[in-house]
Amino acid sequence: MRFVGRVRSRLEDLEYTDTDGRHLYCHNTKVGDMLLKVYRQEGGRWRLVDTLTSRGAAAVEWVMRRPDPRVGVCI
């Protein structure tokens, strides 16, 4: 199976300290919009089998070693 999607939302950036003392930046939202297309391989080709959507209810999160300049900081 293959999943292709898009998430849109206003994100918040939270700073944490890792166990090694370095900073981690957690970018997250709990009220995002998501479009997810589900594909299945049949005979060597990918066929779209479903499209899922969520408005204002998708949770998205990723962590980086430095802040993402596109994301506002929440203290």
LUMLUMDREN-2810 file (N, C-alpha, C; in Angstrom, 1 decimal):
<atoms>
<atom><aa>M</aa><ch>A</ch><at>N</at><xx>0.8</xx><yy>-1.2</yy><zz>0.0</zz></atom>
<atom><aa>M</aa><ch>A</ch><at>CA</at><xx>0.0</xx><yy>0.0</yy><zz>0.0</zz></atom>
<atom><aa>M</aa><ch>A</ch><at>C</at><xx>0.9</xx><yy>1.2</yy><zz>0.0</zz></atom>
<atom><aa>R</aa><ch>A</ch><at>N</at><xx>0.3</xx><yy>2.3</yy><zz>-0.5</zz></atom>
<atom><aa>R</aa><ch>A</ch><at>CA</at><xx>1.0</xx><yy>3.6</yy><zz>-0.5</zz></atom>
<atom><aa>R</aa><ch>A</ch><at>C</at><xx>0.1</xx><yy>4.7</yy><zz>0.0</zz></atom>
<atom><aa>F</aa><ch>A</ch><at>N</at><xx>0.6</xx><yy>5.5</yy><zz>0.8</zz></atom>
<atom><aa>F</aa><ch>A</ch><at>CA</at><xx>-0.2</xx><yy>6.6</yy><zz>1.4</zz></atom>
<atom><aa>F</aa><ch>A</ch><at>C</at><xx>0.4</xx><yy>8.0</yy><zz>0.9</zz></atom>
<atom><aa>V</aa><ch>A</ch><at>N</at><xx>-0.4</xx><yy>8.8</yy><zz>0.4</zz></atom>
<atom><aa>V</aa><ch>A</ch><at>CA</at><xx>0.0</xx><yy>10.2</yy><zz>0.0</zz></atom>
<atom><aa>V</aa><ch>A</ch><at>C</at><xx>-0.9</xx><yy>11.2</yy><zz>0.6</zz></atom>
<atom><aa>G</aa><ch>A</ch><at>N</at><xx>-0.4</xx><yy>12.1</yy><zz>1.3</zz></atom>
<atom><aa>G</aa><ch>A</ch><at>CA</at><xx>-1.2</xx><yy>13.1</yy><zz>2.0</zz></atom>
<atom><aa>G</aa><ch>A</ch><at>C</at><xx>-0.7</xx><yy>14.5</yy><zz>2.1</zz></atom>
<atom><aa>R</aa><ch>A</ch><at>N</at><xx>-1.6</xx><yy>15.3</yy><zz>2.7</zz></atom>
<atom><aa>R</aa><ch>A</ch><at>CA</at><xx>-1.3</xx><yy>16.7</yy><zz>2.9</zz></atom>
<atom><aa>R</aa><ch>A</ch><at>C</at><xx>-1.9</xx><yy>17.1</yy><zz>4.3</zz></atom>
<atom><aa>V</aa><ch>A</ch><at>N</at><xx>-1.2</xx><yy>17.8</yy><zz>5.1</zz></atom>
<atom><aa>V</aa><ch>A</ch><at>CA</at><xx>-1.7</xx><yy>18.3</yy><zz>6.4</zz></atom>
<atom><aa>V</aa><ch>A</ch><at>C</at><xx>-1.5</xx><yy>19.8</yy><zz>6.4</zz></atom>
<atom><aa>R</aa><ch>A</ch><at>N</at><xx>-2.5</xx><yy>20.5</yy><zz>6.8</zz></atom>
<atom><aa>R</aa><ch>A</ch><at>CA</at><xx>-2.4</xx><yy>22.0</yy><zz>7.0</zz></atom>
<atom><aa>R</aa><ch>A</ch><at>C</at><xx>-3.0</xx><yy>22.3</yy><zz>8.3</zz></atom>
<atom><aa>S</aa><ch>A</ch><at>N</at><xx>-2.2</xx><yy>23.2</yy><zz>9.0</zz></atom>
<atom><aa>S</aa><ch>A</ch><at>CA</at><xx>-2.6</xx><yy>23.7</yy><zz>10.3</zz></atom>
<atom><aa>S</aa><ch>A</ch><at>C</at><xx>-1.7</xx><yy>24.8</yy><zz>10.8</zz></atom>
<atom><aa>R</aa><ch>A</ch><at>N</at><xx>-2.1</xx><yy>25.5</yy><zz>11.7</zz></atom>
<atom><aa>R</aa><ch>A</ch><at>CA</at><xx>-1.2</xx><yy>26.4</yy><zz>12.5</zz></atom>
<atom><aa>R</aa><ch>A</ch><at>C</at><xx>-0.5</xx><yy>25.5</yy><zz>13.5</zz></atom>
<atom><aa>L</aa><ch>A</ch><at>N</at><xx>0.8</xx><yy>25.5</yy><zz>13.5</zz></atom>
<atom><aa>L</aa><ch>A</ch><at>CA</at><xx>1.6</xx><yy>24.7</yy><zz>14.4</zz></atom>
<atom><aa>L</aa><ch>A</ch><at>C</at><xx>2.1</xx><yy>25.5</yy><zz>15.5</zz></atom>
<atom><aa>E</aa><ch>A</ch><at>N</at><xx>2.4</xx><yy>24.9</yy><zz>16.6</zz></atom>
<atom><aa>E</aa><ch>A</ch><at>CA</at><xx>3.1</xx><yy>25.5</yy><zz>17.8</zz></atom>
<atom><aa>E</aa><ch>A</ch><at>C</at><xx>4.4</xx><yy>24.8</yy><zz>17.9</zz></atom>
<atom><aa>D</aa><ch>A</ch><at>N</at><xx>5.4</xx><yy>25.5</yy><zz>18.4</zz></atom>
<atom><aa>D</aa><ch>A</ch><at>CA</at><xx>6.8</xx><yy>24.9</yy><zz>18.6</zz></atom>
<atom><aa>D</aa><ch>A</ch><at>C</at><xx>7.1</xx><yy>24.9</yy><zz>20.1</zz></atom>
<atom><aa>L</aa><ch>A</ch><at>N</at><xx>7.4</xx><yy>23.8</yy><zz>20.7</zz></atom>
<atom><aa>L</aa><ch>A</ch><at>CA</at><xx>7.7</xx><yy>23.7</yy><zz>22.1</zz></atom>
<atom><aa>L</aa><ch>A</ch><at>C</at><xx>9.1</xx><yy>23.2</yy><zz>22.2</zz></atom>
<atom><aa>E</aa><ch>A</ch><at>N</at><xx>9.9</xx><yy>23.8</yy><zz>23.1</zz></atom>
<atom><aa>E</aa><ch>A</ch><at>CA</at><xx>11.3</xx><yy>23.5</yy><zz>23.3</zz></atom>
<atom><aa>E</aa><ch>A</ch><at>C</at><xx>11.4</xx><yy>22.5</yy><zz>24.5</zz></atom>
<atom><aa>Y</aa><ch>A</ch><at>N</at><xx>12.2</xx><yy>21.4</yy><zz>24.3</zz></atom>
<atom><aa>Y</aa><ch>A</ch><at>CA</at><xx>12.5</xx><yy>20.5</yy><zz>25.3</zz></atom>
<atom><aa>Y</aa><ch>A</ch><at>C</at><xx>14.0</xx><yy>20.3</yy><zz>25.5</zz></atom>
<atom><aa>T</aa><ch>A</ch><at>N</at><xx>14.4</xx><yy>19.7</yy><zz>26.6</zz></atom>
<atom><aa>T</aa><ch>A</ch><at>CA</at><xx>15.8</xx><yy>19.4</yy><zz>26.7</zz></atom>
<atom><aa>T</aa><ch>A</ch><at>C</at><xx>16.0</xx><yy>17.9</yy><zz>26.6</zz></atom>
<atom><aa>D</aa><ch>A</ch><at>N</at><xx>16.8</xx><yy>17.4</yy><zz>25.7</zz></atom>
<atom><aa>D</aa><ch>A</ch><at>CA</at><xx>17.0</xx><yy>16.0</yy><zz>25.5</zz></atom>
<atom><aa>D</aa><ch>A</ch><at>C</at><xx>17.8</xx><yy>15.4</yy><zz>26.7</zz></atom>
<atom><aa>T</aa><ch>A</ch><at>N</at><xx>17.9</xx><yy>14.1</yy><zz>26.9</zz></atom>
<atom><aa>T</aa><ch>A</ch><at>CA</at><xx>18.7</xx><yy>13.5</yy><zz>28.0</zz></atom>
<atom><aa>T</aa><ch>A</ch><at>C</at><xx>20.1</xx><yy>13.8</yy><zz>27.9</zz></atom>
<atom><aa>D</aa><ch>A</ch><at>N</at><xx>20.7</xx><yy>14.1</yy><zz>26.7</zz></atom>
<atom><aa>D</aa><ch>A</ch><at>CA</at><xx>22.1</xx><yy>14.5</yy><zz>26.6</zz></atom>
<atom><aa>D</aa><ch>A</ch><at>C</at><xx>22.3</xx><yy>16.0</yy><zz>26.8</zz></atom>
<atom><aa>G</aa><ch>A</ch><at>N</at><xx>21.3</xx><yy>16.7</yy><zz>27.2</zz></atom>
<atom><aa>G</aa><ch>A</ch><at>CA</at><xx>21.4</xx><yy>18.2</yy><zz>27.5</zz></atom>
<atom><aa>G</aa><ch>A</ch><at>C</at><xx>21.1</xx><yy>19.1</yy><zz>26.3</zz></atom>
<atom><aa>R</aa><ch>A</ch><at>N</at><xx>21.0</xx><yy>18.5</yy><zz>25.1</zz></atom>
<atom><aa>R</aa><ch>A</ch><at>CA</at><xx>20.8</xx><yy>19.4</yy><zz>23.9</zz></atom>
<atom><aa>R</aa><ch>A</ch><at>C</at><xx>19.3</xx><yy>19.7</yy><zz>23.8</zz></atom>
<atom><aa>H</aa><ch>A</ch><at>N</at><xx>19.0</xx><yy>20.8</yy><zz>23.1</zz></atom>
<atom><aa>H</aa><ch>A</ch><at>CA</at><xx>17.6</xx><yy>21.2</yy><zz>22.9</zz></atom>
<atom><aa>H</aa><ch>A</ch><at>C</at><xx>16.9</xx><yy>20.4</yy><zz>21.8</zz></atom>
<atom><aa>L</aa><ch>A</ch><at>N</at><xx>15.6</xx><yy>20.1</yy><zz>22.0</zz></atom>
<atom><aa>L</aa><ch>A</ch><at>CA</at><xx>14.8</xx><yy>19.5</yy><zz>21.0</zz></atom>
<atom><aa>L</aa><ch>A</ch><at>C</at><xx>13.6</xx><yy>20.4</yy><zz>20.8</zz></atom>
<atom><aa>Y</aa><ch>A</ch><at>N</at><xx>13.1</xx><yy>20.5</yy><zz>19.6</zz></atom>
<atom><aa>Y</aa><ch>A</ch><at>CA</at><xx>12.0</xx><yy>21.4</yy><zz>19.2</zz></atom>
<atom><aa>Y</aa><ch>A</ch><at>C</at><xx>10.9</xx><yy>20.5</yy><zz>18.7</zz></atom>
<atom><aa>C</aa><ch>A</ch><at>N</at><xx>9.8</xx><yy>20.5</yy><zz>19.4</zz></atom>
<atom><aa>C</aa><ch>A</ch><at>CA</at><xx>8.6</xx><yy>19.7</yy><zz>19.1</zz></atom>
<atom><aa>C</aa><ch>A</ch><at>C</at><xx>7.6</xx><yy>20.6</yy><zz>18.4</zz></atom>
<atom><aa>H</aa><ch>A</ch><at>N</at><xx>7.3</xx><yy>20.3</yy><zz>17.1</zz></atom>
<atom><aa>H</aa><ch>A</ch><at>CA</at><xx>6.3</xx><yy>21.0</yy><zz>16.4</zz></atom>
<atom><aa>H</aa><ch>A</ch><at>C</at><xx>5.0</xx><yy>20.2</yy><zz>16.3</zz></atom>
<atom><aa>N</aa><ch>A</ch><at>N</at><xx>3.9</xx><yy>20.8</yy><zz>16.8</zz></atom>
<atom><aa>N</aa><ch>A</ch><at>CA</at><xx>2.7</xx><yy>19.9</yy><zz>16.8</zz></atom>
<atom><aa>N</aa><ch>A</ch><at>C</at><xx>1.4</xx><yy>20.7</yy><zz>16.8</zz></atom>
<atom><aa>T</aa><ch>A</ch><at>N</at><xx>0.4</xx><yy>20.0</yy><zz>16.4</zz></atom>
<atom><aa>T</aa><ch>A</ch><at>CA</at><xx>-1.0</xx><yy>20.5</yy><zz>16.5</zz></atom>
<atom><aa>T</aa><ch>A</ch><at>C</at><xx>-1.9</xx><yy>19.3</yy><zz>16.8</zz></atom>
<atom><aa>K</aa><ch>A</ch><at>N</at><xx>-3.0</xx><yy>19.6</yy><zz>17.3</zz></atom>
<atom><aa>K</aa><ch>A</ch><at>CA</at><xx>-4.1</xx><yy>18.6</yy><zz>17.5</zz></atom>
<atom><aa>K</aa><ch>A</ch><at>C</at><xx>-5.3</xx><yy>18.9</yy><zz>16.7</zz></atom>
<atom><aa>V</aa><ch>A</ch><at>N</at><xx>-5.3</xx><yy>20.0</yy><zz>16.0</zz></atom>
<atom><aa>V</aa><ch>A</ch><at>CA</at><xx>-6.5</xx><yy>20.5</yy><zz>15.3</zz></atom>
<atom><aa>V</aa><ch>A</ch><at>C</at><xx>-6.2</xx><yy>20.8</yy><zz>13.8</zz></atom>
<atom><aa>G</aa><ch>A</ch><at>N</at><xx>-5.4</xx><yy>19.9</yy><zz>13.2</zz></atom>
<atom><aa>G</aa><ch>A</ch><at>CA</at><xx>-5.0</xx><yy>20.1</yy><zz>11.8</zz></atom>
<atom><aa>G</aa><ch>A</ch><at>C</at><xx>-6.1</xx><yy>19.6</yy><zz>10.8</zz></atom>
<atom><aa>D</aa><ch>A</ch><at>N</at><xx>-5.9</xx><yy>20.0</yy><zz>9.5</zz></atom>
<atom><aa>D</aa><ch>A</ch><at>CA</at><xx>-6.7</xx><yy>19.4</yy><zz>8.4</zz></atom>
<atom><aa>D</aa><ch>A</ch><at>C</at><xx>-5.9</xx><yy>18.4</yy><zz>7.7</zz></atom>
<atom><aa>M</aa><ch>A</ch><at>N</at><xx>-6.4</xx><yy>17.3</yy><zz>7.3</zz></atom>
<atom><aa>M</aa><ch>A</ch><at>CA</at><xx>-5.6</xx><yy>16.3</yy><zz>6.6</zz></atom>
<atom><aa>M</aa><ch>A</ch><at>C</at><xx>-6.4</xx><yy>15.7</yy><zz>5.4</zz></atom>
<atom><aa>L</aa><ch>A</ch><at>N</at><xx>-5.7</xx><yy>15.5</yy><zz>4.3</zz></atom>
<atom><aa>L</aa><ch>A</ch><at>CA</at><xx>-6.2</xx><yy>14.7</yy><zz>3.2</zz></atom>
<atom><aa>L</aa><ch>A</ch><at>C</at><xx>-5.2</xx><yy>13.6</yy><zz>3.0</zz></atom>
<atom><aa>L</aa><ch>A</ch><at>N</at><xx>-5.7</xx><yy>12.4</yy><zz>2.9</zz></atom>
<atom><aa>L</aa><ch>A</ch><at>CA</at><xx>-4.9</xx><yy>11.2</yy><zz>2.8</zz></atom>
<atom><aa>L</aa><ch>A</ch><at>C</at><xx>-5.4</xx><yy>10.3</yy><zz>1.7</zz></atom>
<atom><aa>K</aa><ch>A</ch><at>N</at><xx>-4.6</xx><yy>10.0</yy><zz>0.7</zz></atom>
<atom><aa>K</aa><ch>A</ch><at>CA</at><xx>-5.0</xx><yy>9.1</yy><zz>-0.4</zz></atom>
<atom><aa>K</aa><ch>A</ch><at>C</at><xx>-4.4</xx><yy>7.8</yy><zz>-0.2</zz></atom>
<atom><aa>V</aa><ch>A</ch><at>N</at><xx>-5.1</xx><yy>6.7</yy><zz>-0.3</zz></atom>
<atom><aa>V</aa><ch>A</ch><at>CA</at><xx>-4.7</xx><yy>5.3</yy><zz>-0.1</zz></atom>
<atom><aa>V</aa><ch>A</ch><at>C</at><xx>-4.6</xx><yy>4.6</yy><zz>-1.5</zz></atom>
<atom><aa>Y</aa><ch>A</ch><at>N</at><xx>-3.4</xx><yy>4.1</yy><zz>-1.8</zz></atom>
<atom><aa>Y</aa><ch>A</ch><at>CA</at><xx>-3.3</xx><yy>3.4</yy><zz>-3.1</zz></atom>
<atom><aa>Y</aa><ch>A</ch><at>C</at><xx>-2.9</xx><yy>1.9</yy><zz>-2.8</zz></atom>
<atom><aa>R</aa><ch>A</ch><at>N</at><xx>-3.3</xx><yy>1.0</yy><zz>-3.7</zz></atom>
<atom><aa>R</aa><ch>A</ch><at>CA</at><xx>-2.9</xx><yy>-0.4</yy><zz>-3.7</zz></atom>
<atom><aa>R</aa><ch>A</ch><at>C</at><xx>-2.3</xx><yy>-0.7</yy><zz>-5.0</zz></atom>
<atom><aa>Q</aa><ch>A</ch><at>N</at><xx>-1.2</xx><yy>-1.5</yy><zz>-4.9</zz></atom>
<atom><aa>Q</aa><ch>A</ch><at>CA</at><xx>-0.6</xx><yy>-1.9</yy><zz>-6.2</zz></atom>
<atom><aa>Q</aa><ch>A</ch><at>C</at><xx>-1.3</xx><yy>-3.1</yy><zz>-6.8</zz></atom>
<atom><aa>E</aa><ch>A</ch><at>N</at><xx>-1.6</xx><yy>-3.0</yy><zz>-8.0</zz></atom>
<atom><aa>E</aa><ch>A</ch><at>CA</at><xx>-2.3</xx><yy>-4.1</yy><zz>-8.8</zz></atom>
<atom><aa>E</aa><ch>A</ch><at>C</at><xx>-1.7</xx><yy>-4.2</yy><zz>-10.2</zz></atom>
<atom><aa>G</aa><ch>A</ch><at>N</at><xx>-1.1</xx><yy>-5.3</yy><zz>-10.4</zz></atom>
<atom><aa>G</aa><ch>A</ch><at>CA</at><xx>-0.5</xx><yy>-5.6</yy><zz>-11.7</zz></atom>
<atom><aa>G</aa><ch>A</ch><at>C</at><xx>0.6</xx><yy>-4.6</yy><zz>-12.1</zz></atom>
<atom><aa>G</aa><ch>A</ch><at>N</at><xx>1.4</xx><yy>-4.2</yy><zz>-11.1</zz></atom>
<atom><aa>G</aa><ch>A</ch><at>CA</at><xx>2.5</xx><yy>-3.3</yy><zz>-11.3</zz></atom>
<atom><aa>G</aa><ch>A</ch><at>C</at><xx>2.1</xx><yy>-1.8</yy><zz>-11.3</zz></atom>
<atom><aa>R</aa><ch>A</ch><at>N</at><xx>0.8</xx><yy>-1.5</yy><zz>-11.2</zz></atom>
<atom><aa>R</aa><ch>A</ch><at>CA</at><xx>0.4</xx><yy>-0.1</yy><zz>-11.2</zz></atom>
<atom><aa>R</aa><ch>A</ch><at>C</at><xx>-0.3</xx><yy>0.2</yy><zz>-9.8</zz></atom>
<atom><aa>W</aa><ch>A</ch><at>N</at><xx>-0.2</xx><yy>1.5</yy><zz>-9.4</zz></atom>
<atom><aa>W</aa><ch>A</ch><at>CA</at><xx>-0.9</xx><yy>1.9</yy><zz>-8.2</zz></atom>
<atom><aa>W</aa><ch>A</ch><at>C</at><xx>-2.3</xx><yy>2.4</yy><zz>-8.5</zz></atom>
<atom><aa>R</aa><ch>A</ch><at>N</at><xx>-3.2</xx><yy>1.9</yy><zz>-7.8</zz></atom>
<atom><aa>R</aa><ch>A</ch><at>CA</at><xx>-4.6</xx><yy>2.3</yy><zz>-8.0</zz></atom>
<atom><aa>R</aa><ch>A</ch><at>C</at><xx>-5.2</xx><yy>2.9</yy><zz>-6.7</zz></atom>
<atom><aa>L</aa><ch>A</ch><at>N</at><xx>-5.8</xx><yy>4.1</yy><zz>-6.9</zz></atom>
<atom><aa>L</aa><ch>A</ch><at>CA</at><xx>-6.4</xx><yy>4.8</yy><zz>-5.8</zz></atom>
<atom><aa>L</aa><ch>A</ch><at>C</at><xx>-7.6</xx><yy>4.0</yy><zz>-5.3</zz></atom>
<atom><aa>V</aa><ch>A</ch><at>N</at><xx>-7.6</xx><yy>3.6</yy><zz>-4.0</zz></atom>
<atom><aa>V</aa><ch>A</ch><at>CA</at><xx>-8.7</xx><yy>2.9</yy><zz>-3.4</zz></atom>
<atom><aa>V</aa><ch>A</ch><at>C</at><xx>-9.5</xx><yy>3.6</yy><zz>-2.4</zz></atom>
<atom><aa>D</aa><ch>A</ch><at>N</at><xx>-9.0</xx><yy>4.7</yy><zz>-1.8</zz></atom>
<atom><aa>D</aa><ch>A</ch><at>CA</at><xx>-9.7</xx><yy>5.5</yy><zz>-0.9</zz></atom>
<atom><aa>D</aa><ch>A</ch><at>C</at><xx>-9.1</xx><yy>6.9</yy><zz>-0.7</zz></atom>
<atom><aa>T</aa><ch>A</ch><at>N</at><xx>-9.9</xx><yy>7.8</yy><zz>-0.3</zz></atom>
<atom><aa>T</aa><ch>A</ch><at>CA</at><xx>-9.5</xx><yy>9.2</yy><zz>0.1</zz></atom>
<atom><aa>T</aa><ch>A</ch><at>C</at><xx>-10.1</xx><yy>9.5</yy><zz>1.4</zz></atom>
<atom><aa>L</aa><ch>A</ch><at>N</at><xx>-9.3</xx><yy>9.8</yy><zz>2.4</zz></atom>
<atom><aa>L</aa><ch>A</ch><at>CA</at><xx>-9.7</xx><yy>10.1</yy><zz>3.7</zz></atom>
<atom><aa>L</aa><ch>A</ch><at>C</at><xx>-9.5</xx><yy>11.6</yy><zz>4.0</zz></atom>
<atom><aa>T</aa><ch>A</ch><at>N</at><xx>-10.4</xx><yy>12.2</yy><zz>4.7</zz></atom>
<atom><aa>T</aa><ch>A</ch><at>CA</at><xx>-10.2</xx><yy>13.6</yy><zz>5.1</zz></atom>
<atom><aa>T</aa><ch>A</ch><at>C</at><xx>-10.6</xx><yy>13.9</yy><zz>6.5</zz></atom>
<atom><aa>S</aa><ch>A</ch><at>N</at><xx>-9.9</xx><yy>14.9</yy><zz>7.1</zz></atom>
<atom><aa>S</aa><ch>A</ch><at>CA</at><xx>-10.2</xx><yy>15.3</yy><zz>8.5</zz></atom>
<atom><aa>S</aa><ch>A</ch><at>C</at><xx>-10.1</xx><yy>16.8</yy><zz>8.5</zz></atom>
<atom><aa>R</aa><ch>A</ch><at>N</at><xx>-11.1</xx><yy>17.4</yy><zz>9.0</zz></atom>
<atom><aa>R</aa><ch>A</ch><at>CA</at><xx>-11.1</xx><yy>18.9</yy><zz>9.2</zz></atom>
<atom><aa>R</aa><ch>A</ch><at>C</at><xx>-11.1</xx><yy>19.3</yy><zz>10.7</zz></atom>
<atom><aa>G</aa><ch>A</ch><at>N</at><xx>-10.0</xx><yy>19.9</yy><zz>11.1</zz></atom>
<atom><aa>G</aa><ch>A</ch><at>CA</at><xx>-9.9</xx><yy>20.3</yy><zz>12.4</zz></atom>
<atom><aa>G</aa><ch>A</ch><at>C</at><xx>-9.7</xx><yy>19.3</yy><zz>13.5</zz></atom>
<atom><aa>A</aa><ch>A</ch><at>N</at><xx>-9.3</xx><yy>18.0</yy><zz>13.1</zz></atom>
<atom><aa>A</aa><ch>A</ch><at>CA</at><xx>-9.2</xx><yy>16.9</yy><zz>14.0</zz></atom>
<atom><aa>A</aa><ch>A</ch><at>C</at><xx>-8.0</xx><yy>16.1</yy><zz>13.8</zz></atom>
<atom><aa>A</aa><ch>A</ch><at>N</at><xx>-7.0</xx><yy>16.5</yy><zz>13.0</zz></atom>
<atom><aa>A</aa><ch>A</ch><at>CA</at><xx>-5.8</xx><yy>15.7</yy><zz>12.8</zz></atom>
<atom><aa>A</aa><ch>A</ch><at>C</at><xx>-4.7</xx><yy>16.1</yy><zz>13.7</zz></atom>
<atom><aa>A</aa><ch>A</ch><at>N</at><xx>-4.1</xx><yy>15.1</yy><zz>14.3</zz></atom>
<atom><aa>A</aa><ch>A</ch><at>CA</at><xx>-2.9</xx><yy>15.4</yy><zz>15.2</zz></atom>
<atom><aa>A</aa><ch>A</ch><at>C</at><xx>-1.6</xx><yy>15.2</yy><zz>14.4</zz></atom>
<atom><aa>V</aa><ch>A</ch><at>N</at><xx>-0.7</xx><yy>16.1</yy><zz>14.4</zz></atom>
<atom><aa>V</aa><ch>A</ch><at>CA</at><xx>0.5</xx><yy>16.1</yy><zz>13.7</zz></atom>
<atom><aa>V</aa><ch>A</ch><at>C</at><xx>1.6</xx><yy>16.5</yy><zz>14.6</zz></atom>
<atom><aa>E</aa><ch>A</ch><at>N</at><xx>2.8</xx><yy>15.8</yy><zz>14.5</zz></atom>
<atom><aa>E</aa><ch>A</ch><at>CA</at><xx>3.9</xx><yy>16.2</yy><zz>15.4</zz></atom>
<atom><aa>E</aa><ch>A</ch><at>C</at><xx>5.2</xx><yy>15.7</yy><zz>14.8</zz></atom>
<atom><aa>W</aa><ch>A</ch><at>N</at><xx>6.3</xx><yy>16.5</yy><zz>14.9</zz></atom>
<atom><aa>W</aa><ch>A</ch><at>CA</at><xx>7.6</xx><yy>16.1</yy><zz>14.5</zz></atom>
<atom><aa>W</aa><ch>A</ch><at>C</at><xx>8.6</xx><yy>16.8</yy><zz>15.4</zz></atom>
<atom><aa>V</aa><ch>A</ch><at>N</at><xx>9.8</xx><yy>16.2</yy><zz>15.6</zz></atom>
<atom><aa>V</aa><ch>A</ch><at>CA</at><xx>10.8</xx><yy>16.8</yy><zz>16.5</zz></atom>
<atom><aa>V</aa><ch>A</ch><at>C</at><xx>12.0</xx><yy>17.0</yy><zz>15.7</zz></atom>
<atom><aa>M</aa><ch>A</ch><at>N</at><xx>12.7</xx><yy>18.1</yy><zz>16.0</zz></atom>
<atom><aa>M</aa><ch>A</ch><at>CA</at><xx>14.0</xx><yy>18.4</yy><zz>15.3</zz></atom>
<atom><aa>M</aa><ch>A</ch><at>C</at><xx>15.0</xx><yy>19.0</yy><zz>16.3</zz></atom>
<atom><aa>R</aa><ch>A</ch><at>N</at><xx>16.2</xx><yy>19.1</yy><zz>15.9</zz></atom>
<atom><aa>R</aa><ch>A</ch><at>CA</at><xx>17.3</xx><yy>19.6</yy><zz>16.8</zz></atom>
<atom><aa>R</aa><ch>A</ch><at>C</at><xx>17.3</xx><yy>21.1</yy><zz>16.8</zz></atom>
<atom><aa>R</aa><ch>A</ch><at>N</at><xx>16.6</xx><yy>21.7</yy><zz>15.8</zz></atom>
<atom><aa>R</aa><ch>A</ch><at>CA</at><xx>16.6</xx><yy>23.2</yy><zz>15.7</zz></atom>
<atom><aa>R</aa><ch>A</ch><at>C</at><xx>15.2</xx><yy>23.6</yy><zz>15.4</zz></atom>
<atom><aa>P</aa><ch>A</ch><at>N</at><xx>14.8</xx><yy>24.8</yy><zz>15.7</zz></atom>
<atom><aa>P</aa><ch>A</ch><at>CA</at><xx>13.4</xx><yy>25.3</yy><zz>15.5</zz></atom>
<atom><aa>P</aa><ch>A</ch><at>C</at><xx>13.1</xx><yy>25.4</yy><zz>14.0</zz></atom>
<atom><aa>D</aa><ch>A</ch><at>N</at><xx>11.9</xx><yy>25.1</yy><zz>13.6</zz></atom>
<atom><aa>D</aa><ch>A</ch><at>CA</at><xx>11.5</xx><yy>25.3</yy><zz>12.2</zz></atom>
<atom><aa>D</aa><ch>A</ch><at>C</at><xx>11.1</xx><yy>26.8</yy><zz>12.0</zz></atom>
<atom><aa>P</aa><ch>A</ch><at>N</at><xx>11.7</xx><yy>27.5</yy><zz>11.1</zz></atom>
<atom><aa>P</aa><ch>A</ch><at>CA</at><xx>11.4</xx><yy>29.0</yy><zz>11.0</zz></atom>
<atom><aa>P</aa><ch>A</ch><at>C</at><xx>10.0</xx><yy>29.3</yy><zz>10.6</zz></atom>
<atom><aa>R</aa><ch>A</ch><at>N</at><xx>9.3</xx><yy>28.3</yy><zz>10.1</zz></atom>
<atom><aa>R</aa><ch>A</ch><at>CA</at><xx>7.9</xx><yy>28.5</yy><zz>9.6</zz></atom>
<atom><aa>R</aa><ch>A</ch><at>C</at><xx>6.9</xx><yy>28.3</yy><zz>10.8</zz></atom>
<atom><aa>V</aa><ch>A</ch><at>N</at><xx>7.4</xx><yy>27.9</yy><zz>12.0</zz></atom>
<atom><aa>V</aa><ch>A</ch><at>CA</at><xx>6.5</xx><yy>27.6</yy><zz>13.1</zz></atom>
<atom><aa>V</aa><ch>A</ch><at>C</at><xx>6.7</xx><yy>28.6</yy><zz>14.2</zz></atom>
<atom><aa>G</aa><ch>A</ch><at>N</at><xx>5.6</xx><yy>29.2</yy><zz>14.8</zz></atom>
<atom><aa>G</aa><ch>A</ch><at>CA</at><xx>5.7</xx><yy>30.1</yy><zz>15.9</zz></atom>
<atom><aa>G</aa><ch>A</ch><at>C</at><xx>6.0</xx><yy>29.4</yy><zz>17.2</zz></atom>
<atom><aa>V</aa><ch>A</ch><at>N</at><xx>6.7</xx><yy>30.1</yy><zz>18.1</zz></atom>
<atom><aa>V</aa><ch>A</ch><at>CA</at><xx>7.1</xx><yy>29.5</yy><zz>19.3</zz></atom>
<atom><aa>V</aa><ch>A</ch><at>C</at><xx>6.1</xx><yy>29.7</yy><zz>20.4</zz></atom>
<atom><aa>C</aa><ch>A</ch><at>N</at><xx>5.8</xx><yy>28.6</yy><zz>21.2</zz></atom>
<atom><aa>C</aa><ch>A</ch><at>CA</at><xx>4.8</xx><yy>28.7</yy><zz>22.3</zz></atom>
<atom><aa>C</aa><ch>A</ch><at>C</at><xx>5.7</xx><yy>28.5</yy><zz>23.6</zz></atom>
<atom><aa>I</aa><ch>A</ch><at>N</at><xx>5.6</xx><yy>29.4</yy><zz>24.5</zz></atom>
<atom><aa>I</aa><ch>A</ch><at>CA</at><xx>6.4</xx><yy>29.3</yy><zz>25.7</zz></atom>
<atom><aa>I</aa><ch>A</ch><at>C</at><xx>5.5</xx><yy>28.9</yy><zz>26.9</zz></atom>
</atoms>
